[in-house]
Amino acid sequence: MLPLISILPLRAQSAVSISGKIENIDNGSVISLYESQGQFLSKIAD
């Protein structure tokens, strides 16, 4: 389980910075960012 989970409203075209520490993940692992859309999540970035 990831200790850092963020769901942000990212509709505007502006720069966003998310920082945190994720432990026990191998170097080179891809982390995805999802946006809540009602009952569903939509991937918006890797």
Secondary structure, DSSP 4 states (H G I P E B T S, - for coil): --S--------S-----------S--TT----EEEEETTEEEEEE-
